[in-house]
Each structure stands twice: as structure tokens, then as C-alpha cells.
Amino acid sequence: MSRSETRQSLSSASSPSPIDGNNAPNGSVTTNQVPYRKSSASLPSALPTQKQEEPPPGTSPRGETLAEMPLMNLDKGLVGWESTQDRENPVNWNALRKWRTMTLVIISCFMLPFTSTVFAPGESYVAADFHESNPVVLSLMISLFVFGFGWGPMLLHAPLSELYGRKYVIAISNFIFAMFQLGCSLVNGTAAFMVCRFLGGFLGCAGIVVGGGVISDMFTKENVGKASAMFGLGPLLGPALGPVIGGFMAETVGWRWTFRLMLIFGCIVAVAMLIVAEETHPGRLLVQKTRRLRKELNRPELISAMDINQRRTPREVFWFGISRPLALLASVPTVTFLGLYMAIAFSFLYVFMTTVPRVFEGIYSFSSGIIGLCYLGMGCGQLTGIVTIGSTNDKLVRYLTKKNNGIREPEFRLRPLLLSCVLIPAAMFWYGWAIQARAHWFAVVASLYPLGLGMVASMIPIQTYFIECFAPYGLSASATAAGNCFRMTSAAFFPLLAPSLFARLGHGWGCSVLGFIAFALCGSMAVGFIYFGKRLRERFPPRGYNI
């Protein structure tokens, strides 16, 4: 419907409109039913299981989109969508329009983890320039950035995206990220360098969490698997490809140019977000539509049916947005345990990231550029996982739904965890004992392949599970933020234990201890969620977190 048609059809509030809530077509969601985001009392005590049906385009099997579509009701002064098929709602956009915005979010999410490890192969050059020899301090140069983008998106970007939308929060965050990369390239001391690293992560990494909200804004649960797989490319491939480029740059033009490269990259992505990307947050889009109709219809009393600011002050919304992920992490076991699973996986990922340069430089006498190439073993494993697990996640759910007599369960998303809980410990055993035996360098590089594949088999299923389970409650971004905070905090500090562990036990037994821990914890959680996850989800649903 064009803007002129909208003005003509809505210019008279006294005559019933075909899209008025009291005259909505059968089967559609009326404004009387969903004038605002559902209250906790009206939410189901657990996500319902239901027969799998072919939904109308852009809607869930219940006939509602994941964005919860309140319709227009001018008699009550509420501005909503024109219909359940309104083309202005992101969930009803065509594929080109969705993926234009989604691609920039994916690039932004690739840039951030890429930066966390881009200078890892050039660590020796940084140490020489700053006269630093403490291995824990050198590990902190990587870890503090990871710690920052674990907490910053949850404490700042997730609540800000609820207030001001996804697009501008990601774009401004990318500009701030770029400025701190400039700082890293200019400083001449360890303390200043680590401050810039931390603040660059804390203030500049919105896309990591807000991207999950963008997915839930635009994709229904039947199609969320492919989008989540592509979104997962960034956090998974970024840490693997960063050292490949950073190693050769540190060796040829100097380690400071790795940060100048990220400065340029960050500015380009930020400008592209402002120019090319579109806002996807349904609440913000309806606020903009409300402002337009107030002027066009001369009705200043109109409000958005999803305008949270009409019910809470911006300060209340902001603090509520901060507390929600922490509350989910503390009181919803599905978030807690799956967050713990990701924390274990990412901890081992960054153990590899921080030890590979020292192993290949100290034992195999590789140069910085060649050390960067060693991470390609992990990248190949991740690409294999994206092609196999990422592209088949939705098909797996449909297959299991059919076997389950048409009853769809979110836990079907978690079946690949059975693969990851074996691959990640296996990679630890292989890596440790190959180094201990002073095997050929290719044997050590090859041990990174199952780690990369196992990371994909853990992250994509958990990401899609969070979106499918918590989007009906409006909590997908909060659940993603909670899991991200847990995994990045663990990934930041757990690798600091690795140097002392390997010094005491050697690489063989040191990695074996980590592998046994990973197999025991991840294996028990994977099996537990697949067989008992439904009961846990129904027993402890999210309550009282709605806005």
C-alpha cells in the first residue's frame, strides 16, 4: 500500500476502516488482541508444541509473526501495521531487502572477532616495542578486547537498540570501534594499549548481540537457521582469519598497520550501515509511522501500538534492558546451561588462539607470517561446518518434526551438539600430544580442523535455539546477549591459565585435562538437553521480562 493510499484510507477515523481492529479479517491478529507487547500474564507458561503447518508468507504457524503484529486501530488512537502481510514490516520484506541489511550486519560481526586476533602472530613485535615479556600480560592484550565485547553489547548496545533501533546503534558503535583502533596504532605503552583494546571492545561491538535481534526482526522460526548460519560466520571465521592477514602485515609493514587496517575497515562498514542498511526494529518503525500519520492526519494523540516509550521512560527502558539478560542468565536454566556450553567452547578456542603463536615460533621456528597461515586449519573446519551443519539446520528440524508426528520442538535445533561435544575434546587431545611428541607441524595444524568444525556445531544450534525459543517473548536479543556475555568472559580469562598449566604438566597432559573437562561437561549437557530439554524449558519459562 502506498503512502497516498494509506492517507486516503485513514483520513476519517469515524468510518470503519478495512484494517480497523474491529473489522479485521478472520484469522488475522486484531489490535484488540495485541495492542501492545504481551504482558507476562498473557504469555504461555511454556512454548507450545503444535502441528507443523505451512504458514502464510511472513507469518508463524500461529498466524502471528515473530515481531508480534498489532494492526491499525485509529478509533482507539493506535497506529499499527496495515495487515498481517504489510510490506513495511521487516518480516514481510522480500529476500533482497532482507539480505542487503543482513549482509552488513554479518560483515560487522566478522570485523569484531577478526580484530580480537589480528595481531596475535605479531605478538613478539608488540612485546619488543613495549619491552614486555610477561606471557600473562601478552595474553591480556587479546583477552581484554574479548572481555569488552562480552559485556559492552549487553550493558549498552542491547538496551540502546530497544530505544533507538538497530541500524544507528550498530553504525555509531562501528565508528567508536574505529576510533579506538586508531588509538591502538598510536600508543607507545602497555597500559594505554590495553585500555584502548578494552574500550574498543566494550564500546564498539554492538553487532555481536544486536545482530541476533535483527534476525528475529526479519525471519520467522522456519527460516531462522540459514540466517543464523550466515550470522555465525563472523564470530567463527573472524578469529581464524585475523591471524592470517595480521601475521604477514606485522612481518612486512609493522604490527601498527594491522590496527590502521581495522580503522579503515570500521569506518567503511559504519558508513555503509548508515547509507545502505534499513531499520528493522518493529517498534521503532511504528514510532516513525506514528509521527508521520500525526502530521498527515492532524491527530497528535496517535500513539504506536508497540511504542514502549509511552509506557516507560527512556531511563526505565535502558535499565530494564540491562537487567533482562542478567535475569535470564540467573533464572532461566536453558540460558544458563547453554551459555555455559558456549563458554567452554569459546574458552578452548582462545586457548588455541593464544598458544599457537608461541608453539610455532618457539618449537617450529616459524615466522609471523607463516604462523598466521596455521590458523587456516581451523578456518577449513569452520567452513565445512557452515556448509554441512549451517545449511542443513532447518532441514534437520523439518525432518525431526515429521518423525515426531508433526510436533515441532525447539530442542530439535540442538542435535548437532552431540557432534561438537566429541570434536572439541578430540581437538584438545590431538593438539596437545602432537606438540608433546614434536610431531610434524602439519599434524598440529590439522588438529585445529576438528576444533573449527566443533565450534560451528555448537554455536549455530544454540543461536537458533535462543531465537526460536525467546522471540515470542520478545527476548531473543536479551538471551543472545546473556549467552554472549557468559562465553566472552570465560574466553577472555580462561586462556590466562594455559601458560602455567602447560608449564607444569606439559602440552600433552595439560590439553588432556582440558579435554576431559570439556567432554564431561559438554557431553552431559548435550545429552541432557536433547532428552530432557523440553521439560526444563516448560518447567522454567521466562516470566516477567516483557516491556
Stockholm file with secondary structure:
# STOCKHOLM 1.0

chainA/1-547         MSRSETRQSLSSASSPSPIDGNNAPNGSVTTNQVPYRKSSASLPSALPTQKQEEPPPGTSPRGETLAEMPLMNLDKGLVGWESTQDRENPVNWNALRKWRTMTLVIISCFMLPFTSTVFAPGESYVAADFHESNPVVLSLMISLFVFGFGWGPMLLHAPLSELYGRKYVIAISNFIFAMFQLGCSLVNGTAAFMVCRFLGGFLGCAGIVVGGGVISDMFTKENVGKASAMFGLGPLLGPALGPVIGGFMAETVGWRWTFRLMLIFGCIVAVAMLIVAEETHPGRLLVQKTRRLRKELNRPELISAMDINQRRTPREVFWFGISRPLALLASVPTVTFLGLYMAIAFSFLYVFMTTVPRVFEGIYSFSSGIIGLCYLGMGCGQLTGIVTIGSTNDKLVRYLTKKNNGIREPEFRLRPLLLSCVLIPAAMFWYGWAIQARAHWFAVVASLYPLGLGMVASMIPIQTYFIECFAPYGLSASATAAGNCFRMTSAAFFPLLAPSLFARLGHGWGCSVLGFIAFALCGSMAVGFIYFGKRLRERFPPRGYNI
#=GR chainA/1-547 SS CCHHHHHHHHSCSSSCCTTSGGGCCTTSCCTTTCSSSCCTTTSCSSCCCCBCCCCCTTCCTTSCCTTCCCBCBGGGTEECBSSTTCTTSGGGSCHHHHHHHHHHHHHHHHHHHHHHHTTGGGHHHHHHHHTCCCHHHHHHHHHHHHHHHHHHIIIIIHHHHHHHCHHHHHHHHHHHHHHHHHHHHHCCSHHHHHHHHHHHHHHSCTHHHHHHHHHHHHCCTTTHHHHHHHHTHHHHHHHHHHHHHHHHHHHHTCTHHHHHHHHHHHHHHHHHHHHTCCCCCHHHHHHHHHHHHHHHHTCTTCEETTCGGGTSCHHHHHHHHHHHHHHHHHHCHHHHHHHHHHHHHHHHHHHHHHHHHHHHHHTSCCCHHHHHHHTHHHHHHHHHHIIIIIHHHHHHHHHHHHHTTTBCCGGGGGTTHHHHHHHHHHHHHHHHHHHHTTCCHHHHHHTHHHHHHHHHHHHHHHHHHHHHHHGGGTCHHHHHHHHHHHHHHHHHHGGGGHHHHHHHHHHHHHHHHHHHHHHHHHHHHHHHHHHHHHHHHHHSCCCSCCC
#=GC SS_cons         CCHHHHHHHHSCSSSCCTTSGGGCCTTSCCTTTCSSSCCTTTSCSSCCCCBCCCCCTTCCTTSCCTTCCCBCBGGGTEECBSSTTCTTSGGGSCHHHHHHHHHHHHHHHHHHHHHHHTTGGGHHHHHHHHTCCCHHHHHHHHHHHHHHHHHHIIIIIHHHHHHHCHHHHHHHHHHHHHHHHHHHHHCCSHHHHHHHHHHHHHHSCTHHHHHHHHHHHHCCTTTHHHHHHHHTHHHHHHHHHHHHHHHHHHHHTCTHHHHHHHHHHHHHHHHHHHHTCCCCCHHHHHHHHHHHHHHHHTCTTCEETTCGGGTSCHHHHHHHHHHHHHHHHHHCHHHHHHHHHHHHHHHHHHHHHHHHHHHHHHTSCCCHHHHHHHTHHHHHHHHHHIIIIIHHHHHHHHHHHHHTTTBCCGGGGGTTHHHHHHHHHHHHHHHHHHHHTTCCHHHHHHTHHHHHHHHHHHHHHHHHHHHHHHGGGTCHHHHHHHHHHHHHHHHHHGGGGHHHHHHHHHHHHHHHHHHHHHHHHHHHHHHHHHHHHHHHHHHSCCCSCCC
//
